[in-house]
């Protein structure tokens, strides 16, 4: 399963260069909350993605999900 968040804002070259430090943290927690909700419904693997169509920039990751046994 994929959870993809499409963002209409344009990214500057500097924002793309520092994406993991500057832009990604703004959206990471929200998308990982969605992943946690989906994981409760189905055991299928989940991938997360951010897509900025104005600049054709794509970023993806696998969430680190906590199950009820892990805490």
Buried (B, 14 or more C-beta within 10 A) or exposed (E): EEBEBEBEEEBEEEBBEEBEEEBBEEBBEEBBEBBBEBBEEEEEEBEBBBBBEEBEBEBEBEBEBEEEEEE
